[in-house]
């Protein structure tokens, strides 16, 4: 397996109406998928955001999700993404 070159961290909280457009854009990129790591941080959303994120994880092997159990805000979510990167 080749080393990942790029990790994209997407923090999410109650964005069910917008997240698919964001993720579809990432999926369509020309960047080599085997070198790409997409990490979705669900900051304990109360809408359908988590379900949507899980559906992308099921379809794409370069996308993964971290579901936080407590909403801690965007800074904490970003920090979770930084510490969870693959390289």
Buried (B, 14 or more C-beta within 10 A) or exposed (E): EEEBEEBBBBBBBBBBEEBBEBBEEBBEEEEEBEEBBBBBBBBBBEEBBBEBBBEBBEEBEBBBBBBBEEBBEEEBBBBBBEEBEEE
